[in-house]
Amino acid sequence: MTAALQPSEFAGDGRPRVLVEAAEWAYRETLGEVLIAEGYDVASCCGPEGGDGRCALLMEGGCRTCEQADVVVHTLRHTDPRNREVLLELRRRYPDKPLVVEVPGPRAVSYPTDFPGCHLLPVPLTMEALKDTVRAALAHEMPAPLPSVRDADQ
């Protein structure tokens, strides 16, 4: 039987909580360090692509770290069906939770029903875009509209 993935825990010190989902350890750490420097309490998860288990959200019907997060930064590759399943379940289970998603414009255009309400991060990601997008998500600002087919080709 496959074990459920367990994200790291939040420090619980009153700072805004950001869950970073990224398959590669170095990428998770980099994003986490940038967000910690901005004053956020950061927890992380490798997602199904980066681990040997299945997402607790899918296996156990919930994820304590997701529930505690004020915003989720989802940088898992949308082309992997396991990651897409996690994204869709996050949107279904926590519809009011701000969700920041790193996704190429053409992919967002190809799957328009996967991203409504999400704050999209451009690819390639810059740390300034990450900080600005997390800040906007936590302020409950409306996400930018999804890219059009013409925008995605640029």
Solvent accessible surface area in square Angstrom, and as a share of the most:
residue,aa,sasa,rsa
1,M,227,1.02
2,T,62,0.36
3,A,74,0.57
4,A,17,0.13
5,L,21,0.11
6,Q,132,0.59
7,P,17,0.11
8,S,56,0.36
9,E,104,0.47
10,F,23,0.10
11,A,76,0.59
12,G,62,0.60
13,D,85,0.44
14,G,77,0.74
15,R,83,0.30
16,P,59,0.37
17,R,83,0.30
18,V,0,0.00
19,L,1,0.00
20,V,0,0.00
21,E,6,0.03
22,A,1,0.00
23,A,23,0.18
24,E,123,0.55
25,W,168,0.59
26,A,61,0.47
27,Y,64,0.24
28,R,34,0.12
29,E,67,0.30
30,T,66,0.38
31,L,0,0.00
32,G,6,0.06
33,E,102,0.46
34,V,29,0.17
35,L,0,0.00
36,I,79,0.40
37,A,88,0.68
38,E,74,0.33
39,G,33,0.32
40,Y,20,0.08
41,D,2,0.01
42,V,26,0.15
43,A,1,0.01
44,S,25,0.16
45,C,14,0.08
46,C,27,0.16
47,G,3,0.03
48,P,6,0.04
49,E,46,0.21
50,G,37,0.35
51,G,23,0.22
52,D,149,0.77
53,G,12,0.12
54,R,102,0.37
55,C,12,0.07
56,A,5,0.04
57,L,1,0.01
58,L,44,0.22
59,M,65,0.29
60,E,114,0.51
61,G,37,0.36
62,G,16,0.15
63,C,7,0.04
64,R,150,0.55
65,T,6,0.04
66,C,3,0.02
67,E,95,0.43
68,Q,59,0.26
69,A,3,0.02
70,D,46,0.24
71,V,0,0.00
72,V,1,0.00
73,V,0,0.00
74,H,2,0.01
75,T,14,0.08
76,L,3,0.02
77,R,137,0.50
78,H,11,0.05
79,T,81,0.47
80,D,13,0.07
81,P,104,0.65
82,R,116,0.42
83,N,0,0.00
84,R,75,0.27
85,E,76,0.34
86,V,3,0.01
87,L,0,0.00
88,L,61,0.30
89,E,24,0.11
90,L,5,0.03
91,R,68,0.25
92,R,154,0.56
93,R,80,0.29
94,Y,33,0.13
95,P,103,0.65
96,D,133,0.69
97,K,41,0.17
98,P,18,0.11
99,L,12,0.06
100,V,0,0.00
101,V,2,0.01
102,E,27,0.12
103,V,5,0.03
104,P,61,0.38
105,G,24,0.23
106,P,71,0.45
107,R,52,0.19
108,A,1,0.01
109,V,35,0.20
110,S,74,0.48
111,Y,67,0.25
112,P,69,0.43
113,T,106,0.62
114,D,3,0.01
115,F,0,0.00
116,P,63,0.40
117,G,61,0.58
118,C,4,0.02
119,H,16,0.07
120,L,44,0.22
121,L,1,0.01
122,P,72,0.45
123,V,72,0.41
124,P,115,0.72
125,L,25,0.12
126,T,75,0.44
127,M,61,0.27
128,E,105,0.47
129,A,21,0.16
130,L,0,0.00
131,K,35,0.15
132,D,73,0.38
133,T,21,0.12
134,V,0,0.00
135,R,116,0.42
136,A,21,0.16
137,A,0,0.00
138,L,40,0.20
139,A,64,0.50
140,H,136,0.61
141,E,96,0.43
142,M,171,0.76
143,P,31,0.19
144,A,81,0.63
145,P,121,0.76
146,L,58,0.29
147,P,35,0.22
148,S,56,0.36
149,V,101,0.58
150,R,178,0.65
151,D,72,0.37
152,A,11,0.09
153,D,115,0.60
154,Q,167,0.74
